[in-house]
């Protein structure tokens, strides 16, 4: 004869399963008689896991992309004379800063949250 569990136990099993906990661990944590019980509930009640969240790019990658974009914009300005810079000197300064950062980021691990803030501040100073 099948063992009957209360709704609270089934709901707790569902929450654990949605978090990616294995059937065996769910059974052990909730003191179920069989490890297959959560799998049976999944099938019976049509459980589905929520879609995985897409993680944002790391701050380090964001910082690198900002500097790469500054480098590209500065090069375009120097080639065409058109763009966000007020002078060639500003574009050259931005290009040097970007290349310096990109070179450093390849060789060292830094506190990237501070780098992103300082990168943004330096870019704004250079282009305005």
Backbone bond lengths (Angstrom), bond angles and torsions (degrees), N, CA, C in turn:
res aa  C-N    CA-C-N  psi(-1)  N-CA   C-N-CA  omega(-1)  CA-C   N-CA-C  phi
1 X - - - 1.436 - - 1.533 109.16 -
2 X 1.345 117.84 133.19 1.465 120.28 -178.29 1.525 111.79 -67.95
3 X 1.317 113.68 147.57 1.456 119.99 178.44 1.527 108.07 -84.26
4 X 1.305 120.00 139.03 1.453 123.49 -177.52 1.529 109.12 -104.81
5 X 1.340 114.66 127.42 1.462 121.29 179.68 1.527 109.51 -106.97
6 X 1.320 115.67 153.34 1.463 118.75 179.37 1.538 110.65 -77.98
7 X 1.315 115.36 164.54 1.466 122.21 -177.24 1.521 111.31 -61.46
8 X 1.324 116.78 -36.56 1.461 120.81 -179.51 1.529 111.12 -60.98
9 X 1.313 117.48 -42.48 1.471 122.09 179.18 1.525 110.16 -64.40
10 X 1.315 116.55 -43.20 1.471 120.75 179.78 1.532 110.06 -64.09
11 X 1.320 117.30 -42.24 1.471 120.57 178.90 1.524 111.51 -65.10
12 X 1.319 117.03 -39.45 1.465 120.80 177.50 1.528 110.34 -64.75
13 X 1.330 116.43 -40.54 1.460 120.59 177.36 1.527 110.33 -61.58
14 X 1.317 116.47 -41.48 1.471 120.50 179.37 1.525 110.68 -63.11
15 X 1.331 117.30 -44.72 1.469 121.07 179.10 1.527 111.09 -59.11
16 X 1.330 115.52 -44.78 1.471 119.80 178.94 1.518 110.96 -63.71
17 X 1.321 116.20 -43.20 1.468 120.60 -178.97 1.530 110.32 -63.98
18 X 1.338 117.47 -39.84 1.470 120.84 179.01 1.524 111.70 -63.92
19 X 1.336 116.41 -26.28 1.468 121.04 177.88 1.524 111.70 -82.17
20 X 1.341 116.64 -5.29 1.458 120.28 177.95 1.510 114.98 97.37
21 X 1.318 117.73 10.73 1.468 121.29 178.84 1.528 108.53 -72.61
22 X 1.318 116.96 139.93 1.470 121.44 -178.41 1.527 111.68 -70.23
23 X 1.323 115.46 158.13 1.467 120.37 178.64 1.527 110.99 -58.18
24 X 1.331 116.57 -41.08 1.461 120.42 -178.77 1.526 111.71 -62.96
25 X 1.331 116.31 -42.49 1.474 119.27 -179.63 1.527 111.28 -70.18
26 X 1.321 116.17 -36.33 1.469 119.26 176.90 1.524 109.15 -61.38
27 X 1.326 116.16 -47.96 1.466 121.13 -179.05 1.529 110.96 -59.13
28 X 1.316 115.60 -42.71 1.459 119.44 -179.33 1.533 110.83 -67.21
29 X 1.324 116.49 -45.87 1.470 120.38 -177.75 1.527 112.19 -63.80
30 X 1.340 116.53 -38.22 1.461 120.42 -176.69 1.531 112.99 -96.24
31 X 1.335 116.85 6.02 1.466 123.15 177.89 1.535 111.34 58.06
32 X 1.343 115.36 47.60 1.464 120.11 177.86 1.521 108.98 -83.80
33 X 1.303 116.21 152.01 1.474 120.42 -177.00 1.530 112.04 -70.36
34 X 1.353 116.59 -34.03 1.470 120.97 -178.44 1.521 110.37 -127.56
35 X 1.315 117.03 142.46 1.462 121.43 176.72 1.525 111.09 -69.05
36 X 1.312 117.01 -22.93 1.467 122.03 -178.84 1.535 112.16 -77.54
37 X 1.312 118.27 -13.98 1.469 121.59 -175.88 1.531 112.94 -57.10
38 X 1.351 120.27 -46.97 1.469 118.49 178.13 1.537 112.66 -61.17
39 X 1.325 116.68 -34.55 1.469 120.01 177.24 1.530 110.22 -65.91
40 X 1.321 116.15 -39.49 1.470 120.25 176.91 1.529 110.41 -62.01
41 X 1.328 116.71 -43.17 1.464 120.63 179.86 1.529 110.76 -64.84
42 X 1.323 115.17 -40.41 1.467 119.62 178.96 1.523 109.81 -56.92
43 X 1.304 115.28 -46.77 1.466 120.62 -179.45 1.539 110.87 -67.78
44 X 1.307 116.68 -46.77 1.462 121.62 -176.30 1.531 112.35 -64.73
45 X 1.349 115.84 -41.90 1.461 119.76 -174.57 1.533 113.40 -98.74
46 X 1.323 117.38 0.34 1.466 121.39 176.84 1.519 114.53 65.91
47 X 1.328 115.90 39.93 1.461 119.10 179.56 1.520 110.03 -64.58
48 X 1.320 115.02 146.84 1.466 119.87 170.92 1.519 107.80 -141.83
49 X 1.300 114.92 144.54 1.464 119.68 -179.58 1.521 108.79 -79.12
50 X 1.335 116.50 145.61 1.473 118.66 176.48 1.528 109.26 -66.65
51 X 1.338 116.81 151.60 1.463 118.33 178.99 1.525 110.40 -60.84
52 X 1.318 115.78 147.88 1.463 119.62 -179.73 1.514 109.51 -67.69
53 X 1.315 114.49 141.83 1.448 119.67 177.70 1.521 109.23 -75.73
54 X 1.294 115.48 142.05 1.460 120.22 177.13 1.522 107.02 -86.06
55 X 1.287 115.25 122.42 1.461 119.59 -179.83 1.526 109.41 -77.22
56 X 1.318 116.57 138.34 1.462 118.22 175.13 1.521 109.77 -68.89
57 X 1.298 115.46 156.60 1.461 119.27 178.86 1.520 109.26 -60.54
58 X 1.288 116.09 149.91 1.460 120.30 -180.00 1.522 109.97 -63.44
59 X 1.311 115.59 156.68 1.460 120.39 179.16 1.521 109.45 -60.41
60 X 1.313 116.86 -36.92 1.458 120.53 179.46 1.527 110.45 -60.14
61 X 1.303 116.62 -45.02 1.462 120.41 179.20 1.515 110.28 -66.93
62 X 1.341 117.87 -41.27 1.462 120.94 178.70 1.527 110.87 -60.39
63 X 1.327 116.28 -43.49 1.457 120.89 179.53 1.516 110.41 -62.03
64 X 1.308 115.50 -45.09 1.468 119.78 179.79 1.523 110.50 -61.51
65 X 1.316 117.21 -41.16 1.465 120.78 179.69 1.526 111.70 -66.10
66 X 1.334 116.85 -37.67 1.471 120.31 176.93 1.521 109.90 -60.47
67 X 1.324 116.07 -48.89 1.463 119.23 -178.73 1.525 111.91 -66.99
68 X 1.296 117.23 -34.76 1.471 119.68 176.83 1.525 110.06 -64.28
69 X 1.325 116.55 -40.04 1.463 120.88 177.87 1.535 110.71 -65.57
70 X 1.329 117.60 -42.16 1.470 121.15 176.62 1.519 110.14 -59.24
71 X 1.316 115.53 -43.56 1.472 120.68 179.65 1.526 110.95 -59.94
72 X 1.323 116.61 -45.40 1.464 121.23 -179.01 1.531 110.81 -64.99
73 X 1.327 117.05 -44.59 1.467 121.15 -179.85 1.531 110.10 -63.09
74 X 1.330 116.93 -41.92 1.468 120.56 179.51 1.525 110.67 -64.08
75 X 1.319 117.48 -43.46 1.465 120.30 178.60 1.528 111.60 -62.65
76 X 1.325 116.31 -41.99 1.472 119.90 177.85 1.527 110.94 -60.74
77 X 1.348 115.79 -42.72 1.459 119.67 180.00 1.527 110.15 -63.16
78 X 1.319 116.62 -44.52 1.461 120.05 -178.72 1.528 111.97 -65.21
79 X 1.310 117.53 -30.61 1.474 121.07 179.09 1.527 112.30 -79.23
80 X 1.337 117.06 -38.43 1.467 119.64 -172.48 1.526 114.63 -111.94
81 X 1.340 117.06 -18.51 1.457 119.87 -175.89 1.516 113.13 78.15
82 X 1.316 117.06 4.28 1.465 121.57 -179.56 1.522 109.04 -114.52
83 X 1.354 116.02 144.75 1.450 118.92 176.14 1.510 112.63 143.46
84 X 1.312 115.36 -157.82 1.465 122.74 -171.20 1.525 114.23 -82.25
85 X 1.309 118.85 -11.67 1.458 121.06 -175.40 1.523 110.97 -89.00
86 X 1.342 114.67 149.46 1.460 119.85 178.77 1.526 111.82 -86.32
87 X 1.329 115.58 -21.40 1.465 119.02 -178.54 1.526 110.26 -152.22
88 X 1.325 114.55 164.35 1.468 120.03 175.97 1.520 110.65 -64.85
89 X 1.340 115.81 -33.55 1.464 119.47 179.75 1.530 110.65 -61.72
90 X 1.336 116.31 -42.94 1.461 120.58 178.02 1.522 111.63 -62.14
91 X 1.334 116.26 -40.78 1.466 120.52 179.25 1.522 110.83 -66.50
92 X 1.325 116.18 -40.38 1.470 120.27 179.16 1.528 110.09 -65.80
93 X 1.332 116.11 -42.81 1.467 120.39 177.94 1.534 110.39 -60.50
94 X 1.323 116.28 -44.82 1.469 120.45 179.22 1.522 111.16 -62.82
95 X 1.325 115.23 -42.55 1.463 120.02 179.49 1.527 110.72 -61.71
96 X 1.312 116.84 -43.75 1.476 120.58 178.83 1.531 111.37 -63.70
97 X 1.342 116.49 -44.60 1.471 120.41 178.52 1.532 110.76 -60.19
98 X 1.325 115.33 -44.89 1.469 119.74 -178.63 1.519 110.92 -63.25
99 X 1.324 116.11 -47.50 1.460 119.06 -178.93 1.519 111.48 -65.95
100 X 1.343 116.55 -35.98 1.471 119.87 176.82 1.529 109.82 -63.38
101 X 1.335 116.88 -46.93 1.458 119.40 179.52 1.524 111.07 -62.39
102 X 1.324 116.78 -46.71 1.468 119.93 -177.48 1.517 111.04 -62.35
103 X 1.322 117.59 -36.70 1.466 121.14 177.54 1.526 110.24 -67.50
104 X 1.332 117.56 -45.10 1.463 121.64 179.53 1.521 110.40 -64.16
105 X 1.329 117.27 -41.91 1.465 119.63 -176.94 1.521 112.02 -66.22
106 X 1.312 117.06 -23.88 1.461 119.80 177.07 1.521 111.69 -75.11
107 X 1.334 116.79 -28.17 1.458 119.62 -173.57 1.524 114.60 -103.36
108 X 1.339 117.58 -18.14 1.462 120.21 -176.05 1.514 111.50 -132.50
109 X 1.308 115.10 156.59 1.462 121.78 169.24 1.522 106.06 -99.90
110 X 1.341 116.22 126.43 1.457 119.63 -176.58 1.515 110.42 -123.50
111 X 1.336 116.33 172.71 1.463 122.01 172.99 1.522 106.60 -75.62
112 X 1.310 116.19 94.57 1.451 121.07 -168.78 1.520 114.41 -72.90
113 X 1.317 119.69 -23.79 1.464 119.32 178.21 1.524 109.63 -66.89
114 X 1.317 117.83 -39.09 1.462 121.07 176.14 1.522 110.15 -68.72
115 X 1.333 116.60 -37.58 1.462 120.07 179.64 1.520 111.69 -62.13
116 X 1.333 117.01 -40.29 1.460 120.35 -179.02 1.521 109.97 -63.92
117 X 1.326 117.65 -43.31 1.460 120.86 178.52 1.521 110.83 -64.67
118 X 1.315 117.64 -47.86 1.463 119.62 -178.51 1.520 111.03 -67.94
119 X 1.325 117.55 -32.97 1.462 120.72 177.16 1.519 109.89 -62.15
120 X 1.315 116.78 -46.63 1.465 121.13 -179.66 1.517 110.57 -62.22
121 X 1.331 116.79 -44.22 1.469 120.35 179.76 1.524 111.26 -61.97
122 X 1.330 116.83 -44.30 1.472 120.02 -179.39 1.523 111.39 -65.67
123 X 1.333 117.06 -39.57 1.469 120.49 178.88 1.524 109.73 -61.85
124 X 1.331 117.29 -45.22 1.466 120.87 -179.39 1.524 111.32 -62.67
125 X 1.321 118.41 -40.00 1.466 121.74 178.22 1.524 110.86 -64.39
126 X 1.322 116.35 -40.22 1.457 120.93 -175.37 1.521 111.71 -70.02
127 X 1.330 117.16 -42.78 1.471 119.25 -173.56 1.525 112.74 -86.58
128 X 1.327 118.31 -11.20 1.479 117.91 -179.17 1.504 111.34 -100.70
